[in-house]
Amino acid sequence: MPKPVASFFTENFTPTNSQDSTAYCAETTYRDSVSGVTRVFYPSGYLKQFVPYADVRERILYGTLTTWYENGVMRTKEDYVAGKRHGELLTYYPDGTLKRRDQYVNGRCGVGTCYGPNGVQVPYFTYEQLPLYPGGDIWLIEELARGVRLSSQELDAMRKERARIMQPGQMSLKREVLVELLVGEDGRVASAKVERSNADFLNNAALRSVENLKRQFVPARRDGEVVVCHYLVPVSYTMVMPYRPPSNPPPAARLYRR
């Protein structure tokens, strides 16, 4: 069974160490070789988050995920089954007043209720809103794909990869890099890293394409508040087999007159 693992990070999720007085600490304890829980602590040492996993490595949630304000008041309580919200989602104001009550079934939210700080019901608003790039996800993916520019070394690596994996008669092959963006509260991309890739020669080119995005995101919101968000986006590239004229071209067509 794996030993408990601790990691440290700043408020903006930048990795740091235990010597940093502003660091948050995430401590993961395994129940067995697969399942476990992660406890996240404020820099003050107070418990911030309790996250139960059916599979720690695959990040499959199972159980009641709970968060607290630093003053010890519960902030959220949400139930998960097999990685999907299933059951109640409750959120609270810092004084303990109920802010939201939603009911989920297999990841789908039914009709919920939202409340103001005075406990009076207010118009309903979505719990989570992902960052929005102007033009939508389709435009974002297209802009990233168009922005891929390979260096001479990357082109050489691409040619070797193409020669190695493309089959006779196959004219093109799609490669993809899954990039994780850290979108700040101002809508700017604070950082980017490769989460998964099936073509190493594309990794750096994909990150450069992210740096060259022309517009800012509308920032993410959680329970009505602007938040920092990790956002996954695929960057695609199509390798095309270069045209080669046939080695034995057919004889030229003859013209006949009637």
C-alpha positions in Angstrom: 0.0 0.0 0.0 1.5 3.4 -1.0 2.7 5.6 1.8 0.9 9.0 2.5 2.0 11.7 0.1 2.2 15.4 0.8 2.5 18.2 -1.7 2.7 22.0 -1.3 1.4 24.8 -3.5 0.6 28.5 -3.4 -2.8 30.1 -3.7 -2.4 30.1 -7.5 -1.5 26.4 -7.5 2.2 26.9 -8.2 4.2 24.1 -6.6 6.3 25.1 -3.6 7.7 23.4 -0.5 7.0 23.0 3.2 9.3 25.9 4.1 7.0 28.4 2.4 4.8 30.0 5.1 2.1 30.8 2.5 1.9 27.2 1.2 -1.2 25.1 1.2 -0.7 21.4 2.0 -2.4 18.5 0.3 -1.9 15.2 2.1 -3.1 12.0 0.4 -3.7 8.9 2.5 -4.5 5.5 0.9 -7.1 3.1 2.3 -5.7 0.4 0.1 -3.7 0.2 -3.0 -6.3 2.1 -5.0 -8.7 4.2 -2.9 -7.9 6.9 -0.4 -8.6 10.5 0.7 -6.8 13.8 0.2 -6.9 16.4 2.9 -6.0 20.0 2.0 -4.9 22.4 4.7 -4.8 26.2 4.7 -1.3 27.8 5.4 -2.6 28.3 9.0 -3.0 24.6 9.4 -6.8 24.5 9.4 -8.6 22.0 7.3 -9.8 23.4 3.9 -10.9 20.3 2.0 -11.7 16.6 2.4 -11.7 14.7 -0.9 -12.6 11.0 -1.1 -11.4 8.8 -4.0 -12.4 5.4 -5.2 -9.2 5.6 -7.3 -6.6 8.1 -6.3 -4.4 7.9 -9.4 -7.4 8.2 -11.8 -9.0 10.9 -9.6 -12.3 9.1 -9.4 -14.4 10.6 -6.7 -16.6 8.5 -4.4 -18.2 9.8 -1.3 -18.9 13.2 0.3 -16.4 15.9 -0.7 -16.5 18.7 1.9 -14.8 22.1 2.1 -14.6 24.6 4.9 -13.8 28.3 5.3 -10.7 29.1 7.3 -12.9 30.0 10.3 -14.1 26.4 10.4 -17.6 27.0 9.0 -18.6 24.5 6.3 -18.4 25.9 2.8 -19.6 23.1 0.5 -20.8 19.6 0.8 -21.3 17.5 -2.4 -21.9 13.8 -2.9 -20.2 11.7 -5.6 -20.7 8.2 -7.0 -18.2 6.7 -9.5 -16.8 10.1 -10.3 -20.1 11.8 -10.9 -22.2 14.1 -8.6 -25.0 12.0 -7.3 -27.0 13.3 -4.4 -27.1 16.7 -2.7 -24.9 19.7 -3.3 -25.0 22.2 -0.5 -23.1 25.5 -0.2 -23.0 28.0 2.6 -22.0 31.7 3.3 -19.2 32.3 5.7 -21.6 32.8 8.6 -23.2 29.3 8.0 -26.3 30.5 6.1 -27.4 28.2 3.4 -26.6 29.6 -0.1 -27.6 26.8 -2.5 -29.3 23.4 -2.5 -29.0 21.3 -5.7 -29.9 17.6 -6.3 -27.9 15.6 -8.8 -28.6 12.2 -10.4 -25.7 10.6 -12.3 -24.0 13.9 -12.9 -27.1 15.8 -14.0 -28.5 18.6 -11.9 -32.3 18.9 -11.4 -34.1 22.1 -10.3 -32.1 23.7 -7.5 -32.6 26.6 -5.1 -30.4 29.6 -4.4 -30.6 32.0 -1.4 -29.2 35.4 -0.5 -27.1 36.2 2.6 -30.4 37.0 4.4 -31.8 33.5 3.7 -34.3 34.8 1.2 -34.6 32.8 -2.1 -33.0 34.5 -5.1 -33.1 33.7 -8.9 -31.2 30.4 -9.6 -27.7 30.5 -11.1 -25.5 27.7 -12.3 -23.0 26.3 -9.8 -20.1 25.9 -12.1 -19.3 28.0 -15.2 -16.1 27.0 -17.1 -13.9 29.7 -18.7 -15.3 30.9 -22.0 -13.1 31.9 -24.9 -14.7 34.5 -27.2 -16.3 32.5 -30.0 -16.6 29.4 -27.9 -14.7 26.1 -27.6 -14.7 25.5 -31.4 -13.0 28.8 -32.1 -10.5 28.2 -29.4 -9.5 24.7 -30.7 -9.3 26.0 -34.2 -7.1 29.0 -33.2 -4.8 26.7 -31.3 -4.5 24.3 -34.2 -3.8 27.1 -36.7 -1.2 28.5 -34.3 1.0 25.3 -34.3 4.4 26.1 -35.9 7.1 23.5 -35.8 10.8 24.3 -35.6 13.3 22.6 -37.9 14.1 20.1 -35.1 10.4 19.4 -34.5 9.9 19.0 -38.3 12.6 16.4 -38.4 11.1 14.6 -35.5 7.7 14.7 -37.2 9.1 13.3 -40.4 10.7 10.4 -38.5 7.4 9.8 -36.7 5.5 9.9 -39.9 7.8 7.4 -41.6 7.6 5.1 -38.6 3.9 4.9 -38.1 2.1 5.7 -41.3 1.0 2.7 -43.3 1.4 2.3 -47.1 -1.5 4.1 -48.8 -2.3 6.1 -45.7 -2.3 9.8 -46.6 -2.8 11.5 -43.2 -2.8 10.9 -39.5 -4.1 13.1 -36.7 -2.0 13.7 -33.6 -3.2 15.5 -30.5 -1.8 17.2 -27.4 -4.1 17.7 -24.4 -3.0 21.0 -22.7 -4.1 22.1 -19.3 -4.5 25.8 -19.0 -4.6 27.7 -15.7 -7.0 30.6 -16.4 -6.8 33.3 -13.8 -9.5 35.4 -12.3 -8.7 38.1 -14.8 -9.3 35.7 -17.7 -5.6 35.5 -18.7 -3.8 32.2 -19.1 -1.4 32.1 -16.1 0.4 28.9 -17.2 0.0 25.9 -19.4 1.3 22.3 -19.3 1.0 19.2 -21.4 -1.4 16.8 -19.7 -1.3 14.0 -22.3 0.2 13.7 -25.8 0.5 11.1 -28.5 3.2 13.1 -30.3 6.1 14.5 -28.3 7.3 16.6 -31.2 4.1 18.6 -30.9 4.3 19.4 -27.1 6.4 22.6 -27.2 4.7 23.8 -30.4 1.3 23.4 -28.7 2.4 25.4 -25.6 3.8 28.2 -27.9 0.4 28.3 -29.6 -1.3 28.8 -26.3 1.1 31.8 -25.6 0.0 33.3 -28.9 -3.8 33.3 -28.2 -5.2 36.7 -29.3 -8.0 37.1 -26.7 -8.7 36.6 -23.0 -11.2 34.2 -21.5 -14.3 35.2 -19.6 -13.1 33.8 -16.3 -14.7 30.8 -14.6 -17.2 31.1 -11.8 -18.1 28.8 -9.0 -21.3 29.4 -7.0 -21.4 32.9 -8.4 -17.8 33.9 -7.6 -15.0 34.4 -10.1 -12.3 31.7 -9.5 -9.0 30.4 -10.9 -9.7 27.3 -13.1 -7.7 24.5 -14.6 -9.1 24.0 -18.1 -8.2 21.1 -20.5 -8.2 21.8 -24.3 -7.0 19.6 -27.1 -4.5 20.9 -29.7 -4.6 18.9 -32.9 -2.2 18.5 -35.8 -2.6 16.4 -39.0 0.5 14.8 -40.5 0.1 14.5 -44.2 2.1 12.0 -46.4 4.0 14.1 -49.0 3.0 13.5 -52.6 5.3 11.3 -54.6 4.7 10.9 -58.4 4.4 7.2 -59.5 7.7 5.6 -60.4 6.2 4.1 -63.6 3.8 6.8 -64.9 1.2 5.6 -67.5 1.8 6.4 -71.1 0.5 9.8 -72.3 -2.9 9.7 -73.8 -3.1 9.9 -77.5 -5.4 12.1 -79.4 -7.4 10.7 -82.2 -9.2 12.5 -84.9 -12.3 11.2 -86.5 
